Amino acid sequence: MVKKRKGWKDAKKYIDAILDRNSVRQWILAVLVCAGLFAILAINFLPSEVDLEVGQVSPRDIVSPKTIVNRPETERLQRERAEKAEVEALEDLDNYDLNYATIIRAEERIDGTFTTLRQGFFSEETTEENQEAQQPLSVEEIQFGLHKNWGIELSSDAIRLVLAHSLEDFQSFAAQTRQILLELMNQKIPERDLQVVRNKVPELIGETQIPSRLQQVTYSLGQQIIQPNLTVNVQKIEQIKQDASEQVEPVYVQANEIIVRNGEVVSEEHIIILQDLGLYRSPTDYLSYLGLLAIVLLLLASLGIYLYQNKPEIIENEAQLALLGVIILVVSFIAKILATIHWEDASLLTPVALASILITVLLDSRLAIVATLVLGVVVGIVTGFNSTFIILALAGGLSGVFGISKVGQRGDLMRAGFIVGAVNFIVIVILSFIQKDTSLLIHSYLGVLNGIISSIIAIGFLPYLESVFGITSAIKLLELSNPNHPLLKRLMMEAPGTYHHSIIVGNMAEAAADAIGADGLLARVGSNFHDIGKIKRPYFFVENQVGMENPHNKVSPSLSTLIITAHVKDGLELAKQYNLPDEITNFIAEHHGTDLVKYFYHRAVETSNENEHIEEEDYRYSGPRPQSKETAIVSLADAVEAAVRALPKPTPGKIEGLVRKIIKERLNSGQLDECELTFRDLDKIADAFVHVLAGIFHPRIEYPENITREEIEGKKSKSGNPHQQPAE
């Protein structure tokens, strides 16, 4: 029993440990998004469905909620037109081909007939040895052979009449008869014109030298040998039927038209129309639902794999992951509603660009491209895989990504909306030309409206999404960098030296961040706020001590250290008071890391008694150390700017040496251990710092004290042009 209890406790601890992990919460979010997307795609938002069967009496009037093609009536008209076209096509001999097998068969019958008749004549080559074999056939034998072998019926009198002529006359008769019959057989002979062609034999006989007594034999052979020799060209007939069917204008069931009246017997055509409208309640198709679920899982799995391989930080951030799921679900929901309302072209307004713009601004532009592809498939599902809506969704979404790739202000979102609208308009016009759809061309303005509405919604919802999900976008950063921000305004008025220092640090940090591929805008804005804690006691910091005595000379080193290090805690309190985002407060908390306040530490060591032990930890900042590239860059820029400002006569060489020395000290002290900066990054950062500082602390011309401004201005006026150098 004790072992079982212990085993249950261990299992409970293991389960609790798993539930405490972030990965479980990510999986829960993924399951919720999957369930939501499946529900959106599976649930029908049309009016209540109808449960009727063929032969039942409708209990009420059933009205069409939208305009659709009346498929049964349209197909009936198409069948009628195709049948009529087929009948007309069968009357045209151009739609027939000669059956050469029939012609060859007729030729064989002609030759076989005359060969059999030829056997009724004595051969001139008869000898005593083969006299028995060369005996001519009797009339009865010839008559039997013609009937059996060639299906030819000649009377005994006709056969005797032929045999009564000489062999030479027979051969002439056979040749001329053969020519007449083959000439007619090589003409197109349809079944309906068979007797007409056969009746042409006497006319052709009159043009030959066939003896009058044998002309009746030729006519009799023509009546039996001449046959229809045409076969229908099936491909031509089918093409004619298809062309005729396509010329039929579709019959429509108009919106608000009564499909089945109260008391009317439901027919199969009624059921088809109800199915096309989505009003017919058919038995649950579990295979369809299973296939839909498989597609949803495949889409979200593809998105998850992309995040895992390229943006793992989004997976680890629950708020960002939830934001991505919400955007996809909302746009999918809108697409579903637009696909089910009465207006057939309503899906042209599906705002896929809204998702791409929001994801680009709030998360990542490449992720926005992947999300656009996912939503393209979703649009395809809800619109019955209509190629027009799928292409438009992809074009609008991708143009939204590229149109908002670099945000400078909120107005850029509106500009992106116009770009999306223009692309949508062009795509719709092109598709209308390809599909020869004038209705699509007429409604091309919806593409422009789509882009503008997407940008307006994005602008309106952006602040709320930033606030709810705790995400700081580039636009938010730009707003925070405005000098009119209340906190920056206080810093400028109450601690002007610190404000000026923060601006220079911001320029250095932005240049360095851009050099290594980090977020330069975030580094600059973080620099602006990193020292806001100095507002509480500005004159305890040297940059604000202009024309006044240093108050630290009157206090102990330990108290000075507490005052100096307290600006981090004070800054965090001000950040909370002014609702600064976490991305900015990180700069306040981390820009000194756990660095040592060296000046006051060494001063404490120098002024301490022999028995007094000075703890180094008492003179360090509480941390944490920089956790990101941007906070680490600001930490380095902060130290470098203060040190370079203290140089008596800064030169490029001195500046570079000091910059690299400070960076090396920070590296050796472990302040950069928890960020992702590499040695190559540090080298680029040093170069960027030197470049910015060299521009700030460049050498200036020193004028002698006895030269007044009036004298300088006088010399300029004498030269005639103040910008022209005097000639030597």
C-alpha positions as MATLAB code, in Angstrom:
seq = 'MVKKRKGWKDAKKYIDAILDRNSVRQWILAVLVCAGLFAILAINFLPSEVDLEVGQVSPRDIVSPKTIVNRPETERLQRERAEKAEVEALEDLDNYDLNYATIIRAEERIDGTFTTLRQGFFSEETTEENQEAQQPLSVEEIQFGLHKNWGIELSSDAIRLVLAHSLEDFQSFAAQTRQILLELMNQKIPERDLQVVRNKVPELIGETQIPSRLQQVTYSLGQQIIQPNLTVNVQKIEQIKQDASEQVEPVYVQANEIIVRNGEVVSEEHIIILQDLGLYRSPTDYLSYLGLLAIVLLLLASLGIYLYQNKPEIIENEAQLALLGVIILVVSFIAKILATIHWEDASLLTPVALASILITVLLDSRLAIVATLVLGVVVGIVTGFNSTFIILALAGGLSGVFGISKVGQRGDLMRAGFIVGAVNFIVIVILSFIQKDTSLLIHSYLGVLNGIISSIIAIGFLPYLESVFGITSAIKLLELSNPNHPLLKRLMMEAPGTYHHSIIVGNMAEAAADAIGADGLLARVGSNFHDIGKIKRPYFFVENQVGMENPHNKVSPSLSTLIITAHVKDGLELAKQYNLPDEITNFIAEHHGTDLVKYFYHRAVETSNENEHIEEEDYRYSGPRPQSKETAIVSLADAVEAAVRALPKPTPGKIEGLVRKIIKERLNSGQLDECELTFRDLDKIADAFVHVLAGIFHPRIEYPENITREEIEGKKSKSGNPHQQPAE';
ca = [
       0.000    0.000    0.000;
       2.869    2.339    0.869;
       4.531    1.639   -2.461;
       1.286    2.405   -4.334;
       0.889    5.728   -2.526;
       4.495    6.592   -3.227;
       4.060    5.670   -6.897;
       0.939    7.854   -7.164;
       2.782   10.795   -5.574;
       5.677   10.401   -8.004;
       3.303   10.259  -10.963;
       1.464   13.357   -9.689;
       4.755   15.231   -9.340;
       5.706   14.205  -12.886;
       2.355   15.381  -14.265;
       2.623   18.684  -12.392;
       6.128   19.178  -13.730;
       4.905   18.632  -17.291;
       1.993   21.037  -16.829;
       4.369   23.675  -15.520;
       6.382   23.591  -18.696;
       5.759   26.238  -21.298;
       5.552   23.624  -24.052;
       2.283   22.248  -22.671;
       0.671   25.674  -22.804;
       1.866   26.032  -26.382;
       0.269   22.694  -27.235;
      -2.972   23.788  -25.590;
      -2.945   26.959  -27.709;
      -2.303   24.877  -30.825;
      -5.213   22.556  -30.001;
      -7.531   25.517  -29.404;
      -6.562   27.134  -32.712;
      -6.994   23.815  -34.519;
     -10.424   23.249  -32.957;
     -11.487   26.809  -33.727;
     -10.380   26.659  -37.355;
     -12.050   23.270  -37.846;
     -15.287   24.583  -36.305;
     -15.252   27.670  -38.541;
     -14.778   25.599  -41.684;
     -17.221   22.857  -40.677;
     -20.122   24.918  -39.338;
     -22.543   26.339  -41.867;
     -23.782   29.877  -41.252;
     -26.677   29.694  -43.731;
     -30.333   29.761  -42.607;
     -31.816   26.594  -41.141;
     -31.498   23.560  -43.354;
     -34.418   21.661  -44.898;
     -35.061   17.991  -44.206;
     -37.135   16.825  -47.215;
     -37.162   13.845  -49.550;
     -38.360   13.345  -53.115;
     -42.113   12.758  -53.171;
     -42.829   14.512  -49.886;
     -45.144   17.510  -49.634;
     -43.420   20.713  -48.553;
     -44.891   22.026  -45.270;
     -43.931   25.646  -46.081;
     -42.584   27.970  -48.721;
     -38.811   27.585  -49.087;
     -37.131   30.769  -50.317;
     -33.697   31.038  -51.931;
     -31.338   33.132  -49.747;
     -29.118   34.078  -52.709;
     -28.887   33.986  -56.486;
     -27.450   30.776  -57.930;
     -27.543   28.892  -61.216;
     -30.592   26.655  -61.616;
     -28.542   23.605  -62.435;
     -31.376   21.165  -63.333;
     -33.098   23.616  -65.707;
     -29.817   24.788  -67.236;
     -28.687   21.193  -67.824;
     -32.071   20.322  -69.378;
     -31.781   23.210  -71.849;
     -28.215   22.191  -72.611;
     -29.300   18.617  -73.348;
     -32.085   19.802  -75.653;
     -29.775   22.131  -77.534;
     -27.140   19.393  -77.852;
     -29.678   16.857  -79.168;
     -30.999   19.330  -81.733;
     -27.449   20.138  -82.845;
     -26.688   16.420  -83.170;
     -29.688   15.835  -85.428;
     -28.650   18.757  -87.623;
     -25.041   17.577  -87.698;
     -26.040   14.091  -88.824;
     -27.704   15.660  -91.870;
     -24.409   17.223  -92.941;
     -22.132   14.912  -94.964;
     -19.123   16.953  -93.812;
     -19.489   15.259  -90.468;
     -18.972   11.815  -92.019;
     -15.823    9.999  -93.144;
     -15.498    7.451  -95.946;
     -15.391    3.883  -94.723;
     -12.603    2.495  -96.887;
     -13.196   -1.016  -95.602;
     -16.641   -0.954  -97.254;
     -15.108    0.232 -100.533;
     -12.475   -2.507 -100.460;
     -15.142   -5.095  -99.703;
     -17.197   -3.892 -102.689;
     -14.124   -4.126 -104.919;
     -13.514   -7.697 -103.746;
     -17.122   -8.638 -104.521;
     -16.868   -7.147 -108.015;
     -13.642   -9.000 -108.777;
     -14.945  -12.234 -107.262;
     -18.167  -12.025 -109.265;
     -16.399  -11.623 -112.609;
     -13.826  -14.288 -111.724;
     -16.663  -16.736 -111.070;
     -18.402  -15.766 -114.336;
     -15.074  -16.121 -116.160;
     -14.980  -19.767 -115.148;
     -17.980  -20.387 -117.421;
     -15.819  -19.854 -120.540;
     -13.488  -22.365 -122.229;
      -9.838  -21.588 -121.650;
      -7.718  -21.190 -124.776;
      -4.830  -22.940 -123.009;
      -6.670  -26.245 -122.559;
      -4.508  -29.356 -123.208;
      -5.179  -33.061 -123.133;
      -3.500  -33.326 -119.723;
      -5.521  -30.567 -118.012;
      -8.639  -30.755 -120.140;
     -10.700  -32.108 -117.252;
      -9.527  -29.379 -114.888;
     -10.259  -26.648 -117.420;
     -13.827  -27.643 -118.113;
     -16.110  -24.558 -117.803;
     -18.546  -24.350 -114.924;
     -22.187  -24.903 -115.600;
     -24.776  -22.165 -115.184;
     -26.007  -23.777 -111.979;
     -22.476  -24.008 -110.556;
     -21.801  -20.338 -111.353;
     -25.096  -19.319 -109.825;
     -24.315  -21.299 -106.665;
     -20.741  -19.881 -106.408;
     -21.918  -16.268 -106.779;
     -24.495  -16.724 -104.053;
     -22.282  -18.593 -101.645;
     -19.020  -16.680 -101.994;
     -20.084  -13.147 -102.860;
     -23.759  -12.832 -101.965;
     -24.675  -12.017 -105.576;
     -27.987  -13.201 -107.028;
     -28.118  -13.543 -110.835;
     -30.803  -15.407 -112.721;
     -29.920  -18.349 -114.961;
     -30.989  -16.363 -118.020;
     -28.661  -13.521 -117.071;
     -25.726  -15.914 -116.607;
     -26.435  -17.585 -119.978;
     -26.670  -14.166 -121.565;
     -23.197  -13.300 -120.271;
     -21.736  -16.645 -121.346;
     -23.236  -16.236 -124.807;
     -20.708  -13.495 -125.576;
     -17.156  -14.019 -126.546;
     -14.451  -13.973 -123.914;
     -13.137  -10.701 -125.285;
     -16.600   -9.057 -125.043;
     -16.961  -10.460 -121.521;
     -13.679   -8.912 -120.395;
     -14.681   -5.533 -121.838;
     -18.046   -5.791 -120.100;
     -16.392   -6.726 -116.791;
     -13.887   -3.867 -116.949;
     -16.504   -1.219 -117.730;
     -18.904   -2.520 -115.094;
     -16.104   -2.568 -112.519;
     -15.224    1.055 -113.357;
     -18.849    2.218 -112.982;
     -19.416    0.515 -109.659;
     -16.087    1.618 -108.104;
     -16.626    5.185 -109.266;
     -19.931    5.278 -107.425;
     -18.555    3.494 -104.354;
     -15.813    6.131 -103.962;
     -18.476    8.796 -103.538;
     -20.014    9.554 -100.119;
     -23.104    7.338  -99.919;
     -25.276    7.904  -96.841;
     -28.020    5.464  -95.983;
     -30.704    7.896  -96.978;
     -29.245    8.421 -100.481;
     -28.449    4.776 -101.227;
     -31.188    4.249 -103.819;
     -30.435    7.589 -105.462;
     -26.839    6.502 -106.029;
     -27.862    3.067 -107.260;
     -30.202    4.717 -109.777;
     -27.219    6.514 -111.278;
     -25.968    3.204 -112.744;
     -28.127    3.402 -115.917;
     -26.939    6.945 -116.543;
     -23.290    5.881 -116.340;
     -23.954    2.759 -118.441;
     -25.162    5.025 -121.218;
     -21.710    6.591 -121.356;
     -20.027    3.183 -121.934;
     -19.899    0.593 -124.748;
     -21.553   -2.164 -122.754;
     -23.827   -4.153 -125.068;
     -27.483   -3.398 -124.517;
     -28.234   -7.003 -123.659;
     -25.701   -6.876 -120.754;
     -26.707   -3.500 -119.368;
     -29.402   -5.115 -117.221;
     -26.736   -7.375 -115.658;
     -24.623   -4.325 -114.798;
     -27.639   -2.633 -113.249;
     -28.464   -5.774 -111.222;
     -24.878   -5.973 -109.937;
     -24.984   -2.270 -108.990;
     -28.160   -2.770 -106.970;
     -26.432   -5.491 -104.958;
     -22.831   -4.241 -104.621;
     -23.333   -0.518 -104.034;
     -23.738   -0.003 -100.250;
     -23.570    2.957  -97.793;
     -19.893    3.751  -97.211;
     -19.914    6.458  -94.514;
     -19.089    6.425  -90.796;
     -19.974    9.216  -88.379;
     -17.045   11.397  -87.247;
     -17.763   11.044  -83.524;
     -15.314   13.753  -82.474;
     -16.923   16.324  -84.760;
     -20.397   15.421  -83.560;
     -19.374   15.623  -79.890;
     -17.667   18.975  -80.445;
     -20.790   20.315  -82.160;
     -22.903   19.111  -79.239;
     -20.526   20.675  -76.715;
     -20.454   23.998  -78.569;
     -24.224   24.053  -78.735;
     -24.469   23.232  -75.032;
     -22.055   26.011  -74.066;
     -24.117   28.571  -75.967;
     -27.020   28.046  -73.600;
     -27.346   30.947  -71.152;
     -27.542   29.751  -67.520;
     -30.942   29.850  -65.866;
     -30.799   31.443  -62.399;
     -32.702   30.984  -59.194;
     -32.942   34.558  -57.975;
     -32.526   35.659  -54.377;
     -35.850   35.575  -52.484;
     -37.412   33.380  -55.194;
     -39.653   30.600  -53.882;
     -38.032   27.251  -54.635;
     -40.720   24.950  -53.260;
     -44.181   26.253  -52.420;
     -46.269   25.189  -49.468;
     -48.104   21.975  -50.383;
     -46.005   21.304  -53.495;
     -44.588   17.809  -54.056;
     -40.787   17.846  -53.775;
     -39.034   16.693  -56.944;
     -35.480   15.624  -57.588;
     -34.811   19.026  -59.201;
     -35.897   20.760  -56.000;
     -33.460   18.650  -53.985;
     -30.572   19.544  -56.339;
     -31.292   23.281  -55.996;
     -31.493   22.978  -52.203;
     -28.168   21.155  -52.177;
     -26.540   23.853  -54.314;
     -27.829   26.476  -51.894;
     -26.538   24.494  -48.935;
     -30.041   24.257  -47.514;
     -30.455   20.518  -47.840;
     -29.726   18.533  -44.742;
     -27.988   15.448  -45.993;
     -26.812   12.587  -43.782;
     -23.612   13.366  -41.890;
     -20.597   12.697  -44.091;
     -17.971   11.653  -41.594;
     -15.359   11.114  -44.297;
     -15.704   14.737  -45.385;
     -15.252   15.942  -41.825;
     -12.257   13.641  -41.443;
     -10.718   15.036  -44.632;
     -11.363   18.599  -43.460;
      -9.713   17.857  -40.128;
      -6.716   16.384  -41.953;
      -6.340   19.558  -44.021;
      -6.553   21.761  -40.909;
      -3.949   19.633  -39.121;
      -1.679   19.742  -42.162;
      -1.944   23.534  -42.437;
      -1.243   24.165  -38.763;
       1.523   21.560  -38.709;
       3.223   23.311  -41.621;
       2.926   26.622  -39.798;
       4.287   25.062  -36.605;
       7.253   23.502  -38.402;
       8.104   26.857  -39.946;
       7.982   28.529  -36.519;
      10.073   25.776  -34.956;
      12.761   26.045  -37.618;
      12.824   29.802  -38.201;
      11.082   31.619  -35.328;
      11.393   29.527  -32.138;
      11.138   32.700  -30.045;
       7.507   33.065  -31.153;
       6.726   29.521  -30.033;
       8.270   30.272  -26.652;
       6.248   33.483  -26.346;
       2.687   32.484  -25.499;
       1.295   35.956  -26.177;
       2.751   36.117  -29.681;
       1.609   32.567  -30.428;
      -1.901   33.415  -29.226;
      -1.911   36.582  -31.333;
      -0.984   34.594  -34.451;
      -3.801   32.127  -33.765;
      -6.360   34.881  -33.140;
      -5.501   36.683  -36.388;
      -5.823   33.479  -38.428;
      -9.121   32.536  -36.764;
     -10.650   36.010  -37.153;
      -9.793   36.292  -40.858;
     -10.979   32.708  -41.453;
     -14.265   33.529  -39.700;
     -14.747   36.622  -41.871;
     -13.973   34.583  -44.999;
     -16.565   31.989  -43.981;
     -19.267   34.593  -43.380;
     -18.570   36.349  -46.697;
     -18.753   33.010  -48.506;
     -22.195   32.240  -47.107;
     -24.069   35.513  -47.582;
     -26.481   36.077  -50.462;
     -24.078   38.031  -52.671;
     -21.945   35.719  -54.808;
     -19.060   38.218  -55.218;
     -18.878   39.006  -51.499;
     -15.782   36.813  -51.124;
     -13.842   39.421  -53.108;
     -13.837   41.372  -49.835;
     -12.089   38.613  -47.832;
      -9.418   40.600  -45.933;
      -6.430   38.260  -46.121;
      -4.300   41.413  -46.383;
      -5.509   42.361  -42.890;
      -3.810   39.257  -41.502;
      -0.619   39.774  -43.504;
      -0.338   43.436  -42.442;
      -0.934   42.731  -38.749;
       1.429   39.760  -38.650;
       4.116   41.744  -40.488;
       3.862   44.712  -38.116;
       3.418   42.771  -34.871;
       5.418   39.578  -35.489;
       7.470   38.942  -38.628;
       7.200   39.542  -42.376;
       8.296   36.034  -43.406;
       5.823   34.509  -41.003;
       3.180   36.724  -42.627;
       3.974   35.132  -46.010;
       3.487   31.627  -44.579;
       0.252   32.699  -42.869;
      -0.975   34.138  -46.180;
      -0.457   30.759  -47.857;
      -2.391   29.067  -45.050;
      -5.264   31.541  -45.379;
      -5.229   31.062  -49.159;
      -6.078   27.396  -48.587;
      -8.751   28.378  -46.046;
     -10.340   30.744  -48.568;
     -10.265   27.926  -51.111;
     -12.119   25.611  -48.737;
     -14.869   28.087  -47.818;
     -15.422   29.162  -51.460;
     -15.522   25.654  -52.889;
     -11.968   26.008  -54.241;
     -12.932   28.873  -56.520;
      -9.671   29.789  -58.276;
     -10.607   33.482  -58.502;
     -10.943   33.927  -54.756;
      -7.841   31.838  -54.008;
      -5.633   33.825  -56.393;
      -7.025   37.106  -55.080;
      -6.411   36.062  -51.460;
      -2.790   35.155  -52.184;
      -2.136   38.280  -54.257;
      -3.703   40.608  -51.678;
      -1.982   38.947  -48.741;
       1.480   38.949  -50.312;
       1.146   42.553  -51.488;
       0.210   43.448  -47.909;
       3.459   41.914  -46.656;
       5.659   43.693  -49.181;
       3.720   46.945  -48.908;
       4.324   47.212  -45.160;
       7.817   45.665  -44.991;
       9.267   48.874  -43.509;
       7.052   50.919  -41.197;
       7.929   54.513  -40.463;
       4.575   55.734  -39.181;
       0.916   54.737  -39.045;
       0.374   56.414  -42.401;
       2.449   53.626  -43.946;
      -0.368   51.222  -43.079;
      -2.780   53.260  -45.171;
      -0.242   53.352  -47.990;
      -0.028   49.567  -47.793;
      -3.828   49.424  -48.045;
      -3.764   51.359  -51.312;
      -1.028   49.041  -52.624;
      -3.140   46.000  -51.741;
      -6.200   47.603  -53.365;
      -4.302   48.353  -56.572;
      -2.913   44.801  -56.781;
      -6.358   43.320  -56.100;
      -7.913   45.507  -58.800;
      -5.313   44.463  -61.396;
      -5.658   40.768  -60.500;
      -9.476   40.868  -60.741;
      -9.347   42.633  -64.122;
      -6.862   40.077  -65.483;
      -8.961   37.159  -64.204;
     -12.109   38.662  -65.730;
     -10.376   38.792  -69.128;
      -9.107   35.220  -68.806;
     -12.471   33.846  -67.675;
     -14.483   36.193  -69.944;
     -16.566   37.137  -66.911;
     -18.065   40.618  -67.277;
     -19.615   40.399  -63.792;
     -16.154   40.002  -62.287;
     -14.921   43.022  -64.244;
     -17.857   45.110  -63.043;
     -17.106   44.260  -59.411;
     -13.339   44.851  -59.683;
     -13.751   47.916  -57.458;
     -14.243   45.486  -54.560;
     -10.530   44.692  -54.763;
      -9.665   48.328  -54.036;
     -12.232   48.403  -51.240;
     -10.710   45.208  -49.823;
      -7.263   46.792  -49.486;
      -8.514   50.049  -47.972;
     -10.787   48.293  -45.455;
      -7.953   45.946  -44.458;
      -5.606   48.845  -43.701;
      -8.310   50.793  -41.806;
      -9.111   47.793  -39.605;
      -5.383   47.176  -39.052;
      -4.838   50.790  -37.959;
      -7.844   50.664  -35.650;
      -7.040   47.349  -33.976;
      -3.257   47.685  -33.786;
      -3.146   49.591  -30.453;
      -5.579   47.149  -28.839;
      -3.644   44.106  -30.036;
      -0.406   45.639  -28.769;
      -1.983   46.273  -25.388;
      -3.831   42.955  -24.969;
      -0.969   40.732  -26.125;
       1.843   42.879  -24.766;
       3.552   43.274  -28.124;
       5.614   46.301  -29.036;
       5.488   46.967  -32.762;
       7.734   49.224  -34.786;
       4.951   51.812  -34.845;
       4.726   51.711  -31.048;
       8.481   52.185  -30.838;
       8.302   55.168  -33.162;
       5.629   56.702  -30.977;
       7.765   56.124  -27.880;
      10.750   57.798  -29.559;
       8.803   61.028  -29.996;
      10.502   63.780  -27.894;
       7.037   64.900  -26.819;
       6.567   61.682  -24.860;
       5.856   62.816  -21.267;
       8.722   60.837  -19.780;
      11.257   61.998  -22.365;
      10.020   65.530  -21.909;
      10.668   65.269  -18.175;
      14.104   63.824  -18.818;
      14.940   66.693  -21.171;
      13.755   69.354  -18.730;
      14.884   67.857  -15.412;
      18.080   66.058  -16.480;
      19.244   67.663  -19.735;
      22.725   66.178  -19.527;
      21.288   62.690  -19.182;
      18.917   63.375  -22.058;
      21.793   64.445  -24.304;
      23.786   61.403  -23.194;
      20.812   59.127  -24.007;
      20.467   60.601  -27.494;
      24.135   59.957  -28.284;
      23.916   56.449  -26.837;
      20.842   55.881  -29.011;
      22.709   56.913  -32.168;
      25.594   54.615  -31.272;
      23.324   51.687  -30.384;
      21.231   52.005  -33.545;
      24.313   52.074  -35.780;
      25.809   49.050  -33.994;
      22.546   47.088  -34.036;
      22.095   47.702  -37.760;
      25.686   46.568  -38.330;
      25.079   43.132  -36.785;
      21.502   42.641  -38.032;
      19.771   43.384  -34.710;
      16.767   45.678  -34.212;
      18.217   49.166  -34.579;
      14.938   50.943  -33.839;
      14.443   49.002  -30.601;
      18.042   49.754  -29.548;
      17.605   53.484  -30.176;
      14.281   53.760  -28.337;
      15.609   51.650  -25.458;
      18.593   54.000  -25.233;
      16.281   56.991  -24.935;
      14.693   55.512  -21.812;
      17.555   53.532  -20.260;
      18.516   56.292  -17.779;
      15.103   57.748  -16.960;
      15.644   56.795  -13.318;
      18.081   59.692  -13.055;
      15.109   62.063  -13.143;
      14.604   61.566   -9.385;
      18.103   62.732   -8.413;
      19.565   64.339  -11.530;
      22.348   66.337   -9.835;
      23.969   63.241   -8.390;
      25.071   62.340  -11.936;
      28.038   64.095  -13.456;
      26.470   64.903  -16.832;
      23.923   67.116  -15.060;
      26.408   68.874  -12.765;
      26.979   72.047  -14.766;
      28.376   74.936  -12.712;
      27.757   73.273   -9.361;
      29.658   71.307   -6.761;
      29.550   67.524   -6.919;
      27.211   66.424   -4.089;
      29.035   63.101   -3.794;
      31.938   64.940   -2.164;
      29.779   65.338    0.953;
      28.534   61.736    1.290;
      30.172   58.389    1.886;
      31.110   56.066   -1.010;
      28.532   53.491    0.112;
      25.730   56.057    0.100;
      26.896   57.379   -3.283;
      26.785   53.842   -4.611;
      23.231   53.386   -3.327;
      22.189   56.648   -4.996;
      23.896   55.770   -8.273;
      22.591   52.212   -8.479;
      19.107   53.297   -7.378;
      18.509   54.955  -10.758;
      17.817   51.500  -12.187;
      15.106   50.778   -9.630;
      13.751   54.337   -9.973;
      13.678   53.917  -13.754;
      11.667   50.696  -13.484;
       9.151   52.422  -11.232;
       8.782   55.298  -13.696;
       8.454   52.819  -16.556;
       5.613   51.093  -14.739;
       3.996   54.423  -13.933;
       4.110   55.511  -17.597;
       3.146   52.034  -18.930;
       6.309   51.442  -20.912;
       6.372   48.021  -22.604;
       8.551   45.203  -21.316;
      10.883   45.503  -24.302;
      11.837   48.997  -23.094;
      11.971   48.247  -19.362;
      14.491   45.500  -20.172;
      16.942   48.223  -21.226;
      16.450   50.014  -17.912;
      17.009   46.861  -15.860;
      19.878   45.363  -17.870;
      21.966   48.255  -19.160;
      24.380   48.043  -16.193;
      24.033   44.323  -15.611;
      25.954   43.395  -12.440;
      28.755   45.798  -13.181;
      30.941   47.249  -10.436;
      30.661   50.951   -9.521;
      34.428   51.240   -9.741;
      34.931   54.873   -8.742;
      33.149   54.615   -5.421;
      34.442   51.106   -4.749;
      38.043   52.227   -5.072;
      37.278   55.357   -3.069;
      35.776   53.200   -0.323;
      38.829   50.945   -0.339;
      41.151   53.950   -0.105;
      39.250   55.590    2.774;
      38.541   52.430    4.769;
      40.262   51.440    7.990;
      42.611   48.510    8.171;
      40.057   46.504   10.153;
      37.207   47.414    7.825;
      36.524   44.896    5.018;
      34.931   46.304    1.847;
      32.668   43.818    0.047;
      32.782   44.183   -3.726;
      29.202   42.914   -4.019;
      27.984   45.950   -2.090;
      29.232   48.155   -4.927;
      27.651   46.288   -7.816;
      24.380   46.795   -9.679;
      21.738   44.194   -8.895;
      21.349   43.149  -12.532;
      20.227   41.170  -14.438;
      22.926   41.019  -17.090;
      21.920   41.868  -20.680;
      19.709   39.116  -22.090;
      19.441   40.265  -25.711;
      21.702   41.698  -28.348;
      19.970   45.065  -28.188;
      20.278   45.514  -24.395;
      23.901   44.375  -24.537;
      24.658   46.943  -27.244;
      23.067   49.728  -25.204;
      25.047   48.603  -22.147;
      28.294   48.882  -24.118;
      27.285   52.178  -25.749;
      26.405   53.643  -22.341;
      29.814   52.811  -20.898;
      31.722   53.866  -24.017;
      29.993   57.245  -24.400;
      30.625   58.194  -20.767;
      34.271   57.177  -21.008;
      34.950   58.949  -24.299;
      33.275   62.112  -23.020;
      35.818   62.130  -20.181;
      38.819   62.034  -22.559;
      40.735   65.342  -22.442;
      41.549   65.523  -26.157;
      39.756   62.718  -27.993;
      41.314   61.630  -31.268;
      40.153   58.786  -33.544;
      43.015   56.617  -32.317;
      42.302   57.304  -28.641;
      38.584   56.759  -29.179;
      39.061   53.384  -30.884;
      41.530   52.214  -28.261;
      39.181   53.158  -25.427;
      36.156   51.601  -27.155;
      37.854   48.254  -27.647;
      39.274   48.331  -24.104;
      35.837   48.848  -22.546;
      34.256   46.132  -24.693;
      37.040   43.730  -23.719;
      36.585   44.543  -20.013;
      32.836   43.923  -20.225;
      33.480   40.641  -22.001;
      36.074   39.480  -19.476;
      33.871   40.458  -16.533;
      31.102   38.175  -17.820;
      28.584   40.934  -18.493;
      28.003   39.612  -22.029;
      27.700   35.935  -21.112;
      23.888   35.791  -21.266;
      23.314   37.515  -24.611;
      23.893   36.120  -28.084;
      26.684   38.428  -29.257;
      29.610   36.783  -31.052;
      33.211   37.961  -31.337;
      32.484   39.035  -34.883;
      29.492   41.032  -33.610;
      31.659   42.736  -31.007;
      34.158   43.757  -33.665;
      31.389   45.269  -35.811;
      29.940   47.015  -32.755;
      33.304   48.568  -31.963;
      33.668   49.841  -35.533;
      30.169   51.350  -35.431;
      30.856   53.060  -32.089;
      34.108   54.544  -33.354;
      32.454   55.804  -36.532;
      29.682   57.599  -34.601;
      31.936   58.986  -31.871;
      34.520   60.224  -34.373;
      31.797   62.305  -35.975;
      30.748   63.753  -32.623;
      34.177   64.446  -31.123;
      35.900   65.644  -34.299;
      38.671   68.278  -33.911;
      37.662   71.950  -34.162;
      39.610   75.076  -35.215;
      40.882   77.112  -32.254;
      40.910   80.869  -32.814;
      43.282   83.169  -30.861;
      41.598   84.894  -27.945;
      42.315   88.424  -29.317;
      40.274   87.727  -32.469;
      36.733   88.827  -31.814;
      33.612   87.830  -33.662;
      33.455   91.298  -35.223;
      36.952   90.880  -36.637;
      36.098   87.454  -38.070;
      32.929   88.815  -39.661;
      34.902   91.783  -40.982;
      37.439   89.555  -42.674;
      34.645   87.548  -44.238;
      32.962   90.658  -45.614;
      36.230   91.918  -47.128;
      36.693   88.676  -49.054;
      33.356   89.346  -50.778;
      32.106   85.775  -50.388;
      32.121   84.286  -46.902;
      32.314   80.763  -48.371;
      35.172   81.496  -50.773;
      38.715   80.721  -49.602;
      41.134   83.679  -49.952;
      43.644   83.291  -52.719;
      47.250   82.788  -51.667;
];
